[in-house]
């Protein structure tokens, strides 16, 4: 395998473009693109600068010119495309949800293991230096025992009844929308930063509009928002509010982690800072390789005062996956298909809790 990995991207929407930029930042080449139709693939290839538009996802995956497969399609197609890539032994980066159920996600994890294939799921918020700084301090014991972990992930792109998207259709997006789309990001980030794992949940779901549509109305059955309270394996309690109908909130992923000695707060819309609360005084640590821990400083790719954001995190994630594919040292804490399975099991538990009005154990 060449040191310059050749990538194929399945899916031509916004997230496919994000992947293409990250591939180049990682030193790879975007060779081919596949989409729902060949015509869309041609348009997508031109958009991301790929040299080849494949007739189908299978043709792209089976090509000898492709080393790594990126799956950026609507959710319902993830399982079949990932299965095909794994069976031919090609590394796969698959958008979440990895699959529409925990059992299907488990199948993909087992298939990847049996074929010894490198995998990745883009839980990219892990790669913010401020998040790594909070993780470093918590693992060093600076916080003391964590007692309460709480936060929210709020967006507004579906806050009007005329707003629509393929994610709203459960046959394409899956049985959960807001939680499976963004709530799992919050849970992954909290667990990654703290080392705690959610073991029991009690959830409530809200569908803001029974019908949506600008001209022709269609019924809505998936949730626009969710509230989840939970317990962790290390004795903390917590809560998260997830919403895609909160006017003015574009992509506000926020957490606070409250320990016996210190609290840590991160806001994805203000990612270059970490707030640290103490009994006697509070402080805000700004992103800088001179002030952060070694773990966090390695992700400071720009000088202080030059904001780093979502694309920088995505670049770091893809670079870490590619390093693993090439057998080089890769980032500790790289999210793989196992983390996609974790998200699917959490989603199953949230849906079960909301349906039964009961606390539900998380099976993984």
C-alpha positions as a Python dict, from the first residue, in 0.01 Angstrom:
ca = {
    (1, 'X'): (0, 0, 0),
    (2, 'X'): (130, 342, -98),
    (3, 'X'): (216, 594, 173),
    (4, 'X'): (-30, 829, 1),
    (5, 'X'): (-366, 666, 59),
    (6, 'X'): (-626, 678, -217),
    (7, 'X'): (-975, 750, -93),
    (8, 'X'): (-1323, 684, -225),
    (9, 'X'): (-1616, 882, -89),
    (10, 'X'): (-1970, 743, -105),
    (11, 'X'): (-2214, 1033, -75),
    (12, 'X'): (-2195, 1383, -220),
    (13, 'X'): (-2359, 1607, 40),
    (14, 'X'): (-2212, 1852, 290),
    (15, 'X'): (-2037, 1589, 498),
    (16, 'X'): (-1875, 1434, 191),
    (17, 'X'): (-1707, 1767, 122),
    (18, 'X'): (-1587, 1782, 483),
    (19, 'X'): (-1435, 1436, 442),
    (20, 'X'): (-1265, 1535, 116),
    (21, 'X'): (-1091, 1832, 279),
    (22, 'X'): (-980, 1612, 568),
    (23, 'X'): (-842, 1349, 329),
    (24, 'X'): (-620, 1609, 167),
    (25, 'X'): (-512, 1749, 502),
    (26, 'X'): (-410, 1394, 598),
    (27, 'X'): (-194, 1365, 286),
    (28, 'X'): (-436, 1142, 98),
    (29, 'X'): (-591, 1169, -248),
    (30, 'X'): (-963, 1178, -322),
    (31, 'X'): (-969, 943, -620),
    (32, 'X'): (-1333, 848, -663),
    (33, 'X'): (-1688, 937, -567),
    (34, 'X'): (-2011, 735, -572),
    (35, 'X'): (-2365, 856, -519),
    (36, 'X'): (-2727, 748, -558),
    (37, 'X'): (-2695, 792, -935),
    (38, 'X'): (-2403, 819, -1173),
    (39, 'X'): (-2510, 1171, -1263),
    (40, 'X'): (-2490, 1278, -900),
    (41, 'X'): (-2153, 1108, -870),
    (42, 'X'): (-2022, 1310, -1166),
    (43, 'X'): (-2142, 1632, -1000),
    (44, 'X'): (-1993, 1523, -668),
    (45, 'X'): (-1657, 1432, -819),
    (46, 'X'): (-1632, 1776, -977),
    (47, 'X'): (-1723, 1940, -648),
    (48, 'X'): (-1454, 1766, -443),
    (49, 'X'): (-1192, 1741, -716),
    (50, 'X'): (-1202, 1364, -758),
    (51, 'X'): (-1079, 1213, -1082),
    (52, 'X'): (-1344, 942, -1112),
    (53, 'X'): (-1721, 912, -1074),
    (54, 'X'): (-1816, 551, -1005),
    (55, 'X'): (-2126, 385, -1145),
    (56, 'X'): (-2214, 257, -797),
    (57, 'X'): (-2089, 227, -442),
    (58, 'X'): (-1992, -135, -513),
    (59, 'X'): (-1785, -34, -816),
    (60, 'X'): (-1602, 225, -608),
    (61, 'X'): (-1534, -8, -317),
    (62, 'X'): (-1417, -298, -533),
    (63, 'X'): (-1182, -85, -741),
    (64, 'X'): (-810, -153, -700),
    (65, 'X'): (-758, 225, -711),
    (66, 'X'): (-928, 276, -372),
    (67, 'X'): (-745, 215, -42),
    (68, 'X'): (-990, 369, 208),
    (69, 'X'): (-1370, 399, 188),
    (70, 'X'): (-1557, 696, 338),
    (71, 'X'): (-1932, 642, 387),
    (72, 'X'): (-2122, 972, 382),
    (73, 'X'): (-2465, 855, 270),
    (74, 'X'): (-2804, 879, 441),
    (75, 'X'): (-2817, 656, 747),
    (76, 'X'): (-3017, 363, 610),
    (77, 'X'): (-2739, 280, 361),
    (78, 'X'): (-2451, 264, 609),
    (79, 'X'): (-2490, -104, 696),
    (80, 'X'): (-2483, -247, 344),
    (81, 'X'): (-2200, -24, 220),
    (82, 'X'): (-1985, -84, 528),
    (83, 'X'): (-2047, -457, 504),
    (84, 'X'): (-1925, -463, 144),
    (85, 'X'): (-1611, -263, 224),
    (86, 'X'): (-1526, -481, 523),
    (87, 'X'): (-1574, -801, 325),
    (88, 'X'): (-1318, -687, 68),
    (89, 'X'): (-1085, -589, 350),
    (90, 'X'): (-1073, -212, 300),
    (91, 'X'): (-1045, 38, 587),
    (92, 'X'): (-1372, 222, 644),
    (93, 'X'): (-1467, 557, 789),
    (94, 'X'): (-1845, 558, 835),
    (95, 'X'): (-2060, 846, 946),
    (96, 'X'): (-2282, 784, 1245),
    (97, 'X'): (-2513, 621, 1312),
    (98, 'X'): (-2302, 321, 1223),
    (99, 'X'): (-2629, 129, 1179),
    (100, 'X'): (-2995, 180, 1266),
    (101, 'X'): (-2990, -71, 1552),
    (102, 'X'): (-2747, -196, 1809),
    (103, 'X'): (-2757, -548, 1670),
    (104, 'X'): (-2666, -433, 1319),
    (105, 'X'): (-2385, -218, 1459),
    (106, 'X'): (-2258, -522, 1653),
    (107, 'X'): (-2253, -721, 1328),
    (108, 'X'): (-2028, -459, 1166),
    (109, 'X'): (-1794, -451, 1466),
    (110, 'X'): (-1761, -830, 1455),
    (111, 'X'): (-1708, -828, 1078),
    (112, 'X'): (-1434, -564, 1106),
    (113, 'X'): (-1261, -767, 1377),
    (114, 'X'): (-1279, -1093, 1182),
    (115, 'X'): (-1130, -926, 874),
    (116, 'X'): (-875, -722, 1076),
    (117, 'X'): (-989, -395, 914),
    (118, 'X'): (-914, -46, 1046),
    (119, 'X'): (-1233, 152, 1110),
    (120, 'X'): (-1335, 499, 1218),
    (121, 'X'): (-1653, 682, 1317),
    (122, 'X'): (-1628, 1064, 1313),
    (123, 'X'): (-1683, 1156, 1676),
    (124, 'X'): (-1454, 1444, 1592),
    (125, 'X'): (-1530, 1672, 1887),
    (126, 'X'): (-1280, 1458, 2076),
    (127, 'X'): (-1005, 1637, 1885),
    (128, 'X'): (-1056, 1987, 2024),
    (129, 'X'): (-750, 2084, 2231),
    (130, 'X'): (-978, 2222, 2505),
    (131, 'X'): (-1153, 1885, 2533),
    (132, 'X'): (-819, 1705, 2551),
    (133, 'X'): (-710, 1948, 2824),
    (134, 'X'): (-1018, 1871, 3034),
    (135, 'X'): (-960, 1500, 2980),
    (136, 'X'): (-596, 1527, 3082),
    (137, 'X'): (-676, 1715, 3402),
    (138, 'X'): (-958, 1481, 3500),
    (139, 'X'): (-749, 1169, 3439),
    (140, 'X'): (-471, 1324, 3650),
    (141, 'X'): (-717, 1356, 3939),
    (142, 'X'): (-739, 1738, 3941),
    (143, 'X'): (-1120, 1731, 3952),
    (144, 'X'): (-1148, 1476, 4229),
    (145, 'X'): (-1443, 1239, 4209),
    (146, 'X'): (-1691, 1352, 3947),
    (147, 'X'): (-2036, 1383, 4096),
    (148, 'X'): (-2253, 1554, 3833),
    (149, 'X'): (-2205, 1561, 3455),
    (150, 'X'): (-2452, 1760, 3254),
    (151, 'X'): (-2501, 1963, 2939),
    (152, 'X'): (-2682, 2004, 2612),
    (153, 'X'): (-2652, 1988, 2236),
    (154, 'X'): (-2879, 2246, 2072),
    (155, 'X'): (-2948, 2335, 1709),
    (156, 'X'): (-3222, 2534, 1532),
    (157, 'X'): (-3220, 2407, 1174),
    (158, 'X'): (-3556, 2229, 1220),
    (159, 'X'): (-3724, 2492, 1439),
    (160, 'X'): (-3988, 2582, 1177),
    (161, 'X'): (-4261, 2350, 1053),
    (162, 'X'): (-4156, 2422, 694),
    (163, 'X'): (-3809, 2282, 757),
    (164, 'X'): (-3750, 1937, 612),
    (165, 'X'): (-3470, 1687, 550),
    (166, 'X'): (-3426, 1320, 467),
    (167, 'X'): (-3337, 1256, 832),
    (168, 'X'): (-3702, 1309, 927),
    (169, 'X'): (-3810, 998, 733),
    (170, 'X'): (-3749, 701, 967),
    (171, 'X'): (-3708, 465, 670),
    (172, 'X'): (-3399, 666, 573),
    (173, 'X'): (-3283, 838, 891),
    (174, 'X'): (-3379, 567, 1138),
    (175, 'X'): (-3614, 542, 1437),
    (176, 'X'): (-3436, 818, 1632),
    (177, 'X'): (-3346, 1157, 1489),
    (178, 'X'): (-3230, 1423, 1737),
    (179, 'X'): (-3069, 1182, 1982),
    (180, 'X'): (-2914, 952, 1720),
    (181, 'X'): (-2794, 1250, 1517),
    (182, 'X'): (-2647, 1478, 1785),
    (183, 'X'): (-2723, 1334, 2128),
    (184, 'X'): (-2478, 1051, 2074),
    (185, 'X'): (-2207, 1311, 2003),
    (186, 'X'): (-2263, 1462, 2347),
    (187, 'X'): (-2260, 1122, 2517),
    (188, 'X'): (-1944, 1015, 2335),
    (189, 'X'): (-1768, 1338, 2428),
    (190, 'X'): (-1869, 1315, 2794),
    (191, 'X'): (-1760, 953, 2824),
    (192, 'X'): (-1434, 1018, 2641),
    (193, 'X'): (-1348, 1319, 2856),
    (194, 'X'): (-1443, 1170, 3193),
    (195, 'X'): (-1377, 797, 3161),
    (196, 'X'): (-1731, 738, 3293),
    (197, 'X'): (-1982, 526, 3102),
    (198, 'X'): (-2357, 568, 3109),
    (199, 'X'): (-2519, 255, 3251),
    (200, 'X'): (-2888, 354, 3304),
    (201, 'X'): (-3108, 610, 3131),
    (202, 'X'): (-3450, 765, 3170),
    (203, 'X'): (-3558, 956, 2859),
    (204, 'X'): (-3837, 1174, 2730),
    (205, 'X'): (-3884, 1264, 2364),
    (206, 'X'): (-4068, 1554, 2201),
    (207, 'X'): (-4189, 1590, 1843),
    (208, 'X'): (-4243, 1962, 1794),
    (209, 'X'): (-4449, 1931, 1476),
    (210, 'X'): (-4686, 1646, 1394),
    (211, 'X'): (-4649, 1745, 1029),
    (212, 'X'): (-4386, 1931, 830),
    (213, 'X'): (-4355, 2070, 482),
    (214, 'X'): (-4345, 2395, 287),
    (215, 'X'): (-4611, 2290, 35),
    (216, 'X'): (-4705, 1926, 74),
    (217, 'X'): (-4731, 1816, 439),
    (218, 'X'): (-4592, 1489, 567),
    (219, 'X'): (-4627, 1321, 905),
    (220, 'X'): (-4342, 1331, 1155),
    (221, 'X'): (-4278, 1036, 1388),
    (222, 'X'): (-3920, 1091, 1505),
    (223, 'X'): (-3816, 1322, 1787),
    (224, 'X'): (-3712, 1686, 1753),
    (225, 'X'): (-3580, 1698, 2109),
    (226, 'X'): (-3494, 1470, 2398),
    (227, 'X'): (-3411, 1496, 2764),
    (228, 'X'): (-3211, 1215, 2921),
    (229, 'X'): (-3112, 1166, 3282),
    (230, 'X'): (-2860, 897, 3356),
    (231, 'X'): (-2626, 725, 3598),
    (232, 'X'): (-2265, 627, 3528),
    (233, 'X'): (-2058, 325, 3620),
    (234, 'X'): (-1835, 539, 3844),
    (235, 'X'): (-2114, 682, 4055),
    (236, 'X'): (-2197, 1013, 3889),
    (237, 'X'): (-2543, 1132, 3793),
    (238, 'X'): (-2610, 1339, 3486),
    (239, 'X'): (-2844, 1486, 3230),
    (240, 'X'): (-2841, 1608, 2873),
    (241, 'X'): (-3089, 1811, 2670),
    (242, 'X'): (-3082, 1754, 2296),
    (243, 'X'): (-3274, 1973, 2052),
    (244, 'X'): (-3288, 2055, 1683),
    (245, 'X'): (-3566, 2311, 1739),
    (246, 'X'): (-3396, 2572, 1963),
    (247, 'X'): (-3403, 2909, 1779),
    (248, 'X'): (-3068, 3084, 1773),
    (249, 'X'): (-2862, 2779, 1863),
    (250, 'X'): (-2661, 2675, 1559),
    (251, 'X'): (-2443, 2397, 1697),
    (252, 'X'): (-2408, 2449, 2071),
    (253, 'X'): (-2256, 2137, 2220),
    (254, 'X'): (-2192, 2227, 2585),
    (255, 'X'): (-2092, 2024, 2889),
    (256, 'X'): (-2006, 2082, 3252),
    (257, 'X'): (-1825, 1817, 3454),
    (258, 'X'): (-1847, 1883, 3828),
    (259, 'X'): (-1598, 1715, 4059),
    (260, 'X'): (-1512, 1739, 4426),
    (261, 'X'): (-1229, 1985, 4360),
    (262, 'X'): (-1299, 2147, 4023),
    (263, 'X'): (-1553, 2183, 3742),
    (264, 'X'): (-1480, 2194, 3369),
    (265, 'X'): (-1697, 2357, 3103),
    (266, 'X'): (-1661, 2338, 2724),
    (267, 'X'): (-1873, 2508, 2456),
    (268, 'X'): (-1825, 2393, 2096),
    (269, 'X'): (-1930, 2736, 1967),
    (270, 'X'): (-1641, 2887, 2169),
    (271, 'X'): (-1394, 2601, 2133),
    (272, 'X'): (-1067, 2778, 2202),
    (273, 'X'): (-1135, 2808, 2575),
    (274, 'X'): (-1190, 2581, 2873),
    (275, 'X'): (-1358, 2718, 3185),
    (276, 'X'): (-1232, 2574, 3514),
    (277, 'X'): (-1433, 2636, 3827),
    (278, 'X'): (-1291, 2626, 4178),
    (279, 'X'): (-1421, 2702, 4525),
    (280, 'X'): (-1191, 3003, 4570),
    (281, 'X'): (-1157, 3122, 4210),
    (282, 'X'): (-1242, 3044, 3849),
    (283, 'X'): (-1019, 3059, 3544),
    (284, 'X'): (-1047, 3034, 3167),
    (285, 'X'): (-766, 2851, 2989),
    (286, 'X'): (-718, 2965, 2631),
    (287, 'X'): (-588, 2731, 2365),
    (288, 'X'): (-213, 2766, 2341),
    (289, 'X'): (65, 2508, 2307),
    (290, 'X'): (247, 2697, 2584),
    (291, 'X'): (-26, 2654, 2846),
    (292, 'X'): (-192, 2321, 2765),
    (293, 'X'): (-89, 1969, 2860),
    (294, 'X'): (116, 1762, 2618),
    (295, 'X'): (-193, 1564, 2519),
    (296, 'X'): (-386, 1880, 2431),
    (297, 'X'): (-98, 2078, 2280),
    (298, 'X'): (-38, 1820, 2006),
    (299, 'X'): (-372, 1929, 1852),
    (300, 'X'): (-287, 2300, 1849),
    (301, 'X'): (-223, 2338, 1478),
    (302, 'X'): (-261, 2718, 1465),
    (303, 'X'): (-102, 2996, 1671),
    (304, 'X'): (-298, 3128, 1967),
    (305, 'X'): (-569, 3372, 1867),
    (306, 'X'): (-629, 3202, 1532),
    (307, 'X'): (-951, 3003, 1592),
    (308, 'X'): (-953, 2629, 1539),
    (309, 'X'): (-1282, 2466, 1461),
    (310, 'X'): (-1480, 2170, 1335),
    (311, 'X'): (-1284, 2114, 1014),
    (312, 'X'): (-957, 2113, 1210),
    (313, 'X'): (-1100, 1840, 1433),
    (314, 'X'): (-1212, 1643, 1131),
    (315, 'X'): (-866, 1676, 977),
    (316, 'X'): (-707, 1543, 1295),
    (317, 'X'): (-949, 1251, 1307),
    (318, 'X'): (-889, 1141, 947),
    (319, 'X'): (-514, 1184, 992),
    (320, 'X'): (-530, 954, 1294),
    (321, 'X'): (-725, 688, 1103),
    (322, 'X'): (-485, 706, 809),
    (323, 'X'): (-185, 678, 1041),
    (324, 'X'): (-333, 358, 1178),
    (325, 'X'): (-397, 224, 828),
    (326, 'X'): (-33, 289, 740),
    (327, 'X'): (88, 121, 1060),
    (328, 'X'): (217, 441, 1215),
    (329, 'X'): (159, 563, 1568),
    (330, 'X'): (-196, 696, 1587),
    (331, 'X'): (-389, 912, 1830),
    (332, 'X'): (-493, 754, 2156),
    (333, 'X'): (-868, 764, 2184),
    (334, 'X'): (-938, 725, 1813),
    (335, 'X'): (-1314, 656, 1768),
    (336, 'X'): (-1373, 327, 1585),
    (337, 'X'): (-1670, 109, 1495),
    (338, 'X'): (-1681, 1, 1860),
    (339, 'X'): (-1767, 360, 1951),
    (340, 'X'): (-2033, 357, 1680),
    (341, 'X'): (-2176, 46, 1843),
    (342, 'X'): (-2173, 222, 2179),
    (343, 'X'): (-2376, 508, 2029),
    (344, 'X'): (-2625, 264, 1878),
    (345, 'X'): (-2676, 87, 2211),
    (346, 'X'): (-2733, 420, 2386),
    (347, 'X'): (-2988, 514, 2121),
    (348, 'X'): (-3169, 183, 2166),
    (349, 'X'): (-3184, 243, 2543),
    (350, 'X'): (-3315, 598, 2503),
    (351, 'X'): (-3590, 486, 2265),
    (352, 'X'): (-3685, 198, 2494),
    (353, 'X'): (-3698, 424, 2799),
    (354, 'X'): (-3915, 680, 2625),
    (355, 'X'): (-4152, 411, 2498),
    (356, 'X'): (-4188, 232, 2832),
    (357, 'X'): (-4168, 533, 3069),
    (358, 'X'): (-3906, 347, 3269),
    (359, 'X'): (-3537, 340, 3354),
    (360, 'X'): (-3347, 121, 3106),
    (361, 'X'): (-3005, -41, 3139),
    (362, 'X'): (-2759, 26, 2858),
    (363, 'X'): (-2654, -311, 2721),
    (364, 'X'): (-2294, -226, 2639),
}
